[in-house]
Amino acid sequence: MNHSFKNIESSPGTKPLTLFMPGWAFDGRMLRLLDPVPSWIYPENMLDPETIEQDLLYFLETKGLRKVRLVGWSMGAMLALKFAARHSELINSLVLVSLRTSWPETEIDAIRTEFSQAPASFLKGFYRKCFLGHKQTYTNFRANLEPFYLAEAEKNIAGLQRGLDYLSTFKVPEPLPQVPIQLIHGKQDIVAPPEDMPILPGADIEIIDNAGHAPFLHENCSLQHELRKQVIQQKFSRAADSYDSYAKIQAEVSRRLAAKLPEKTEKNNIKTILEIGCGTGNFTALLAAGFPEAKIVALDFSPEMITIARLKLNRPAIEFICAEGELFLQTVGEKSYDLVVSNGSLQWFSDMDRTLYNIARILVPGGAMSCSIFGPQSLKELGEGLSAIQTLKETLAARTFPGQEELWVALQNNFQESEFAEELIEKDYRSAKDLLMHIKKTGTAGWKHKFQHPLTPSRINQLDEWFIKTYGSCRVTYQIFFLQGRK
């Protein structure tokens, strides 16, 4: 077995397992350039097209992996597509990044010549092209990975030449594998120009502006959104046991949202309810009390949160499902629910217009949606304070939440009737430490692992002093948007 595989870090509950196939002259260690680092399986050495198929089959069999998702990049995308075409029973889905239909013979001949004459010089230029548009990541790559890649390439000239041979002979397989396929491409890619991307019937296509040959490094790539969600899921799961004790703002928002649900005169028409992001089941309990005859499907992506909710509300009329909300909305059948609700969850979703489209899609004619969403101005005072006590501006998770204009446009685009309201909730905390503890214990810190500057006791004291001087107490504002829509 020429290839060895490694899992960066197991992520409990993350399905399906993902296996990454890197491009020519790279190996899976480049995933460490991503933030957050994905919990994907990856090859520890550069791919050899002559042996990767058998090595991968052996690995899947010995590890008892019945189905995986393959994410292939560049030459790795070609190999992933070929592997899936031959072994579709082992593949859950395919993500093909920077896939080129074919490489012109003249280009490959020129690469062969330059590579054979000066391998290290050629590879340095090739790596630079791959990272165009990602200056900081390229700097990180040069410092931490490029020296190892150049040393490995020097010992593996024959293997890299076999890779070039494979590129020169690759053809899109027929028939295509019968699995979901996603194509991701950078609009500014000069290694595999987007116009050379193959046409694969039925595939989802994602073209990312201002991204080059490694579009998965771009913050707008769907793979980046997915990785961030996994970190957010882990934080919510870790906070499951402490959530109810600290989630006072979320409880207040849930009471306000409950007051905006359909009037009593309409309740007899509401027989099926979908709740997105049920957490520990507090809003679910309000739904069950307000609509005692309705069947409720309560959804959350944290297994630990779902477990607590089930213990609270073990009732036949409530079905709890552990699933990621955006994916569930994309795959659930049409015209399934009379009412869709969500309390303080949708701000973590990556595509609000598509989310509201799918919510409208699964509502019965005349069905309603009622949601609360935390806005980007939430905790603005904390952001100001952190920036004031340190040299770097601190960006909180809330700054990435959708704003009023984006939400209003998405709401009007997808519902025949719509209402939008903003409410501000001010809350005093005993201290900055208490505020930070509430964020940690509710799992709402977002996807970043840490602040840019460590919050030492000394810095937290400085933050306390700033709050007292600026606002007279540790007082912060939560911006809440309430969205109502009817199909």
C-alpha positions as CSV (number, residue, x, y, z in Angstrom):
1,M,0.0,0.0,0.0
2,N,1.7,3.2,-1.2
3,H,-0.7,5.7,0.3
4,S,-1.4,6.1,4.0
5,F,-4.5,8.0,5.2
6,K,-5.1,10.0,8.3
7,N,-8.1,11.6,10.0
8,I,-7.1,15.0,11.3
9,E,-9.6,14.9,14.2
10,S,-12.7,12.9,14.7
11,S,-15.9,15.0,14.9
12,P,-18.6,13.1,16.7
13,G,-21.9,13.1,14.9
14,T,-20.4,14.5,11.7
15,K,-21.8,12.6,8.7
16,P,-21.0,11.5,6.2
17,L,-17.3,10.9,6.7
18,T,-15.4,13.0,4.1
19,L,-12.2,11.9,2.3
20,F,-10.1,14.6,0.6
21,M,-8.2,13.9,-2.6
22,P,-5.6,16.6,-3.1
23,G,-4.2,18.0,-6.4
24,W,-1.0,17.2,-8.2
25,A,2.1,17.9,-6.1
26,F,0.1,18.4,-2.9
27,D,-1.0,16.1,-0.1
28,G,-3.7,16.2,2.5
29,R,-1.6,18.2,4.9
30,M,-2.7,21.4,3.0
31,L,-6.0,21.1,4.9
32,R,-4.2,22.5,7.9
33,L,-4.2,25.8,6.0
34,L,-7.9,26.1,6.5
35,D,-9.5,27.7,9.5
36,P,-11.3,25.9,10.9
37,V,-9.4,22.7,10.1
38,P,-11.8,20.1,8.7
39,S,-12.2,16.7,10.3
40,W,-11.7,14.9,7.0
41,I,-9.7,11.8,6.1
42,Y,-6.7,12.7,3.9
43,P,-3.7,11.0,2.2
44,E,-0.4,11.8,4.0
45,N,1.5,11.6,0.8
46,M,1.2,12.9,-2.8
47,L,-1.3,10.9,-4.9
48,D,0.0,8.3,-7.4
49,P,-2.7,7.7,-10.0
50,E,-1.4,4.1,-10.6
51,T,-2.0,2.9,-7.1
52,I,-4.5,5.3,-5.4
53,E,-7.6,3.3,-6.4
54,Q,-6.5,0.0,-4.9
55,D,-5.1,1.7,-1.8
56,L,-8.3,3.6,-1.3
57,L,-10.4,0.4,-1.6
58,Y,-8.1,-1.3,0.9
59,F,-8.4,1.5,3.3
60,L,-12.2,1.7,3.2
61,E,-12.5,-2.0,3.6
62,T,-10.1,-2.3,6.5
63,K,-11.7,0.6,8.3
64,G,-15.2,-0.7,7.7
65,L,-16.3,2.5,5.9
66,R,-19.3,1.6,3.8
67,K,-19.9,5.0,2.3
68,V,-17.9,8.2,2.2
69,R,-18.2,11.6,0.6
70,L,-15.3,12.3,-1.7
71,V,-14.0,15.9,-2.0
72,G,-11.5,16.0,-4.9
73,W,-9.4,19.0,-5.9
74,S,-7.8,19.4,-9.3
75,M,-6.1,16.1,-10.2
76,G,-7.7,14.7,-7.1
77,A,-11.1,15.7,-8.5
78,M,-10.4,13.7,-11.6
79,L,-9.3,10.7,-9.5
80,A,-12.4,11.0,-7.3
81,L,-14.7,11.1,-10.3
82,K,-13.1,8.0,-11.8
83,F,-13.2,6.2,-8.5
84,A,-16.9,7.0,-7.9
85,A,-17.8,5.9,-11.4
86,R,-16.3,2.5,-10.7
87,H,-17.4,2.1,-7.1
88,S,-20.5,4.3,-6.7
89,E,-21.8,1.9,-4.0
90,L,-19.1,3.3,-1.7
91,I,-19.8,6.9,-2.4
92,N,-22.4,9.1,-0.6
93,S,-21.7,12.2,-2.7
94,L,-19.0,14.0,-4.7
95,V,-17.6,17.5,-4.4
96,L,-15.3,18.2,-7.4
97,V,-13.2,21.3,-6.9
98,S,-11.4,23.0,-9.9
99,L,-12.1,20.0,-12.2
100,R,-10.9,20.4,-15.7
101,T,-12.5,18.5,-18.6
102,S,-9.1,17.8,-20.0
103,W,-5.5,19.2,-20.3
104,P,-4.3,20.2,-23.8
105,E,-1.3,18.1,-24.8
106,T,0.7,21.2,-25.5
107,E,0.3,22.4,-21.9
108,I,1.3,19.1,-20.5
109,D,4.3,18.9,-22.8
110,A,5.4,22.3,-21.6
111,I,4.9,21.4,-18.0
112,R,6.9,18.1,-18.4
113,T,9.8,20.0,-20.0
114,E,10.0,22.7,-17.3
115,F,9.5,20.2,-14.5
116,S,12.2,17.8,-15.7
117,Q,14.7,20.6,-16.2
118,A,14.2,22.3,-12.8
119,P,11.7,20.6,-10.6
120,A,12.0,22.8,-7.5
121,S,11.9,26.1,-9.5
122,F,8.9,24.9,-11.5
123,L,7.0,23.7,-8.4
124,K,7.6,27.1,-6.6
125,G,6.0,28.9,-9.6
126,F,3.2,26.3,-9.8
127,Y,2.4,26.7,-6.1
128,R,2.3,30.5,-6.4
129,K,-0.3,30.2,-9.2
130,C,-2.4,27.9,-7.1
131,F,-2.6,30.4,-4.3
132,L,-3.4,33.5,-6.3
133,G,-6.0,35.5,-4.5
134,H,-5.0,34.0,-1.1
135,K,-1.9,36.0,-0.1
136,Q,-1.9,35.3,3.6
137,T,-2.6,31.6,3.1
138,Y,0.2,31.4,0.6
139,T,2.6,33.0,3.1
140,N,1.6,30.4,5.6
141,F,2.0,27.6,3.0
142,R,5.5,28.8,2.1
143,A,6.6,28.9,5.7
144,N,5.1,25.6,6.8
145,L,4.5,23.2,3.9
146,E,6.4,24.2,0.8
147,P,9.8,23.1,2.1
148,F,8.5,19.7,2.9
149,Y,6.7,19.4,-0.5
150,L,9.8,20.4,-2.4
151,A,11.9,17.8,-0.4
152,E,9.3,15.1,-1.1
153,A,9.0,16.0,-4.7
154,E,12.8,15.6,-5.1
155,K,12.4,12.0,-3.9
156,N,9.3,11.3,-6.0
157,I,10.0,12.7,-9.4
158,A,8.8,9.5,-11.1
159,G,5.5,9.6,-9.2
160,L,4.9,13.3,-10.1
161,Q,5.6,12.4,-13.8
162,R,3.0,9.7,-13.6
163,G,0.6,12.3,-12.4
164,L,1.3,14.4,-15.5
165,D,0.7,11.3,-17.6
166,Y,-2.6,10.9,-15.9
167,L,-3.6,14.5,-16.5
168,S,-2.8,14.2,-20.2
169,T,-5.0,11.1,-20.7
170,F,-8.0,12.0,-18.4
171,K,-11.5,11.9,-19.8
172,V,-14.8,12.3,-18.0
173,P,-16.1,8.8,-17.4
174,E,-19.3,7.6,-19.0
175,P,-21.7,6.9,-17.5
176,L,-21.3,9.3,-14.6
177,P,-21.7,7.9,-11.1
178,Q,-25.3,7.9,-9.8
179,V,-24.5,10.0,-6.8
180,P,-25.1,13.7,-6.0
181,I,-22.3,15.8,-7.5
182,Q,-21.3,19.4,-6.7
183,L,-18.8,21.4,-8.9
184,I,-16.9,24.2,-7.2
185,H,-14.7,26.6,-9.3
186,G,-12.9,29.8,-8.8
187,K,-13.8,32.5,-11.3
188,Q,-10.1,33.7,-11.4
189,D,-8.6,30.3,-11.7
190,I,-5.6,30.3,-14.2
191,V,-4.6,26.7,-13.6
192,A,-8.0,25.2,-14.5
193,P,-10.0,28.1,-16.1
194,P,-13.7,27.9,-15.3
195,E,-14.6,27.8,-19.0
196,D,-12.8,24.4,-19.0
197,M,-15.1,23.0,-16.3
198,P,-17.0,19.9,-17.6
199,I,-20.7,19.8,-18.0
200,L,-22.1,17.1,-15.7
201,P,-25.8,16.8,-16.0
202,G,-27.6,17.2,-12.7
203,A,-24.6,18.6,-10.9
204,D,-24.9,21.6,-8.6
205,I,-22.4,24.4,-9.8
206,E,-20.8,26.9,-7.5
207,I,-18.6,29.6,-9.1
208,I,-16.8,31.8,-6.6
209,D,-15.9,35.4,-7.5
210,N,-12.3,36.5,-6.6
211,A,-11.2,32.9,-6.0
212,G,-8.4,31.1,-7.9
213,H,-7.4,27.5,-8.2
214,A,-8.0,26.7,-4.5
215,P,-11.6,28.1,-4.1
216,F,-12.2,26.1,-0.9
217,L,-9.9,28.6,0.8
218,H,-12.3,31.5,0.0
219,E,-14.6,32.5,2.8
220,N,-17.6,32.4,0.5
221,C,-17.1,28.8,-0.5
222,S,-19.9,26.4,0.7
223,L,-17.2,24.1,2.1
224,Q,-16.0,26.9,4.4
225,H,-19.6,27.4,5.6
226,E,-19.9,23.7,6.3
227,L,-16.7,23.7,8.3
228,R,-17.8,26.6,10.4
229,K,-21.1,25.0,11.1
230,Q,-19.3,21.9,12.4
231,V,-17.4,24.1,14.9
232,I,-20.7,25.9,15.9
233,Q,-22.3,22.5,16.4
234,Q,-19.5,21.3,18.7
235,K,-19.8,24.5,20.8
236,F,-23.6,24.1,21.2
237,S,-23.1,20.4,22.1
238,R,-20.6,21.3,24.7
239,A,-23.0,23.9,26.1
240,A,-26.0,21.6,26.2
241,D,-25.9,20.9,30.0
242,S,-25.5,24.6,30.9
243,Y,-27.6,26.1,28.2
244,D,-30.9,26.5,30.2
245,S,-29.2,28.1,33.1
246,Y,-27.6,30.8,31.0
247,A,-29.8,31.4,28.0
248,K,-31.9,34.2,29.5
249,I,-32.0,36.3,26.4
250,Q,-33.0,33.3,24.2
251,A,-35.8,32.6,26.7
252,E,-37.0,36.2,26.5
253,V,-36.9,36.1,22.7
254,S,-38.8,32.8,22.6
255,R,-41.6,34.4,24.7
256,R,-41.8,37.3,22.3
257,L,-41.9,35.0,19.3
258,A,-44.6,32.9,20.9
259,A,-46.8,36.0,21.2
260,K,-46.5,36.6,17.5
261,L,-47.6,33.1,16.4
262,P,-51.0,32.7,14.6
263,E,-54.0,33.8,16.5
264,K,-56.2,31.3,18.3
265,T,-58.9,31.5,15.6
266,E,-56.4,30.0,13.1
267,K,-55.0,27.2,15.4
268,N,-57.5,24.6,14.2
269,N,-55.9,24.8,10.8
270,I,-52.4,24.1,12.1
271,K,-51.9,20.4,12.3
272,T,-48.2,20.0,11.4
273,I,-45.4,22.2,12.7
274,L,-41.6,22.2,11.9
275,E,-39.3,23.8,14.4
276,I,-35.8,24.6,13.1
277,G,-33.2,24.7,15.8
278,C,-35.1,23.4,18.8
279,G,-32.1,23.4,21.2
280,T,-33.0,22.0,24.5
281,G,-36.8,22.1,23.7
282,N,-37.9,25.3,25.5
283,F,-39.7,26.9,22.6
284,T,-40.9,23.4,21.6
285,A,-42.7,23.3,25.0
286,L,-44.4,26.6,24.2
287,L,-45.5,25.2,20.8
288,A,-46.9,22.1,22.4
289,A,-48.9,24.1,24.9
290,G,-50.2,26.5,22.2
291,F,-51.0,23.9,19.6
292,P,-52.0,20.8,21.6
293,E,-53.5,19.0,18.6
294,A,-50.6,19.6,16.2
295,K,-47.8,17.1,15.2
296,I,-44.5,18.8,15.9
297,V,-41.2,17.9,14.2
298,A,-38.4,19.5,16.2
299,L,-35.0,19.7,14.5
300,D,-31.5,20.5,15.8
301,F,-28.0,19.7,14.7
302,S,-26.6,19.0,18.2
303,P,-27.1,15.4,19.4
304,E,-26.6,16.6,23.0
305,M,-29.3,19.3,22.7
306,I,-31.7,16.8,21.2
307,T,-31.1,14.4,24.0
308,I,-32.0,17.0,26.6
309,A,-35.1,18.1,24.6
310,R,-36.4,14.5,24.4
311,L,-36.0,14.1,28.2
312,K,-38.1,17.2,28.7
313,L,-40.8,16.4,26.2
314,N,-41.3,12.7,25.7
315,R,-44.6,12.9,23.9
316,P,-45.9,10.9,20.9
317,A,-46.9,14.1,19.1
318,I,-43.4,15.5,19.1
319,E,-40.7,14.0,16.9
320,F,-37.1,15.1,17.5
321,I,-34.7,14.8,14.6
322,C,-30.9,15.5,14.7
323,A,-30.0,17.1,11.4
324,E,-28.4,20.2,10.0
325,G,-31.2,22.6,9.2
326,E,-30.2,23.9,5.7
327,L,-29.6,20.4,4.4
328,F,-32.9,19.2,5.9
329,L,-34.8,22.0,4.2
330,Q,-33.2,21.2,0.9
331,T,-34.1,17.5,1.0
332,V,-37.5,17.4,2.8
333,G,-40.6,16.9,0.6
334,E,-42.8,19.8,-0.6
335,K,-46.0,21.0,1.0
336,S,-45.4,19.2,4.3
337,Y,-46.1,21.7,7.1
338,D,-48.8,24.2,8.1
339,L,-46.4,26.2,10.2
340,V,-42.6,26.6,10.3
341,V,-40.9,28.3,13.2
342,S,-37.4,29.0,14.4
343,N,-36.3,30.8,17.5
344,G,-32.8,32.4,17.3
345,S,-31.2,29.8,14.9
346,L,-31.4,31.0,11.3
347,Q,-28.6,33.6,11.8
348,W,-26.2,30.7,11.7
349,F,-27.3,29.6,8.2
350,S,-25.2,30.5,5.1
351,D,-27.8,31.4,2.5
352,M,-30.9,33.2,3.8
353,D,-32.7,33.6,0.5
354,R,-32.4,29.9,-0.2
355,T,-33.4,29.1,3.3
356,L,-36.6,31.1,3.1
357,Y,-37.3,29.7,-0.4
358,N,-37.1,26.2,1.0
359,I,-39.3,27.1,4.0
360,A,-41.9,28.5,1.6
361,R,-41.5,25.4,-0.6
362,I,-42.4,23.0,2.3
363,L,-45.4,25.0,3.5
364,V,-48.9,23.9,2.5
365,P,-50.8,26.6,0.6
366,G,-51.7,29.3,3.1
367,G,-49.1,28.0,5.5
368,A,-47.2,30.4,7.7
369,M,-43.6,31.0,8.9
370,S,-42.7,32.7,12.1
371,C,-39.0,33.2,13.1
372,S,-36.8,35.3,15.3
373,I,-33.2,36.0,14.2
374,F,-30.4,37.7,16.1
375,G,-29.1,40.7,14.1
376,P,-25.5,41.9,13.3
377,Q,-25.7,44.7,15.9
378,S,-26.1,42.2,18.7
379,L,-23.4,42.6,21.4
380,K,-22.0,45.6,19.6
381,E,-20.8,47.1,22.9
382,L,-18.7,44.0,23.6
383,G,-17.0,44.4,20.2
384,E,-16.3,48.0,20.8
385,G,-14.8,47.2,24.2
386,L,-12.6,44.4,22.9
387,S,-11.3,46.7,20.1
388,A,-10.7,49.5,22.6
389,I,-8.4,47.4,24.9
390,Q,-6.3,45.8,22.2
391,T,-4.5,46.8,19.1
392,L,-6.5,44.6,16.7
393,K,-10.1,45.1,15.9
394,E,-12.2,42.2,17.3
395,T,-14.9,40.8,15.0
396,L,-17.6,39.0,16.9
397,A,-19.7,36.2,15.4
398,A,-22.8,38.4,15.3
399,R,-21.1,40.7,12.7
400,T,-21.6,37.9,10.1
401,F,-25.4,37.6,10.8
402,P,-27.7,38.8,8.0
403,G,-28.9,42.4,8.2
404,Q,-32.3,44.0,7.9
405,E,-32.1,44.7,4.1
406,E,-31.0,41.1,3.3
407,L,-33.7,39.6,5.4
408,W,-36.5,41.9,4.1
409,V,-35.6,41.2,0.5
410,A,-35.5,37.4,1.1
411,L,-38.8,37.6,2.9
412,Q,-40.5,39.5,0.1
413,N,-39.0,37.3,-2.6
414,N,-40.4,34.1,-1.1
415,F,-43.7,34.9,0.6
416,Q,-47.0,36.4,-0.7
417,E,-47.6,38.1,2.6
418,S,-44.7,39.2,4.9
419,E,-44.1,41.2,8.0
420,F,-40.8,42.4,9.5
421,A,-40.0,43.9,12.9
422,E,-36.9,44.8,14.8
423,E,-36.7,44.8,18.6
424,L,-33.7,45.7,20.8
425,I,-33.2,44.1,24.2
426,E,-30.7,45.6,26.6
427,K,-29.3,43.4,29.3
428,D,-26.9,44.2,32.2
429,Y,-24.4,41.7,33.4
430,R,-22.6,41.7,36.7
431,S,-19.2,41.9,35.0
432,A,-17.4,41.3,31.7
433,K,-16.4,37.9,33.0
434,D,-20.1,37.1,33.6
435,L,-21.0,38.2,30.0
436,L,-18.3,36.1,28.5
437,M,-19.4,33.1,30.6
438,H,-22.9,33.5,29.3
439,I,-21.6,33.4,25.7
440,K,-19.5,30.3,26.4
441,K,-22.2,28.4,28.4
442,T,-24.8,29.0,25.6
443,G,-22.5,27.9,22.8
444,T,-23.1,31.2,20.9
445,A,-19.5,32.3,20.4
446,G,-19.5,31.4,16.7
447,W,-17.0,29.4,14.7
448,K,-13.8,31.0,15.7
449,H,-11.8,29.1,18.2
450,K,-10.5,32.1,20.1
451,F,-10.2,35.9,20.3
452,Q,-7.3,37.5,18.4
453,H,-5.8,38.4,21.8
454,P,-6.2,35.9,24.7
455,L,-8.6,37.3,27.3
456,T,-6.4,37.0,30.3
457,P,-7.7,38.1,33.8
458,S,-5.9,41.4,33.3
459,R,-7.6,42.1,29.9
460,I,-11.0,41.1,31.4
461,N,-10.4,43.7,34.1
462,Q,-9.6,46.3,31.5
463,L,-12.8,45.4,29.7
464,D,-14.8,45.9,32.9
465,E,-13.2,49.3,33.4
466,W,-14.1,50.2,29.8
467,F,-17.7,49.2,30.3
468,I,-18.1,51.2,33.5
469,K,-16.4,54.3,31.9
470,T,-18.4,54.1,28.7
471,Y,-21.8,52.7,29.7
472,G,-21.8,52.9,33.5
473,S,-22.2,49.1,33.7
474,C,-21.6,45.9,31.7
475,R,-24.6,46.5,29.5
476,V,-25.0,45.1,26.0
477,T,-27.8,45.2,23.3
478,Y,-29.3,42.3,21.5
479,Q,-30.8,43.1,18.1
480,I,-33.7,40.8,17.2
481,F,-35.5,40.6,13.9
482,F,-38.9,38.9,13.8
483,L,-40.0,37.5,10.4
484,Q,-43.5,36.5,9.5
485,G,-44.5,35.1,6.2
486,R,-47.5,33.4,4.6
487,K,-47.4,31.3,1.5
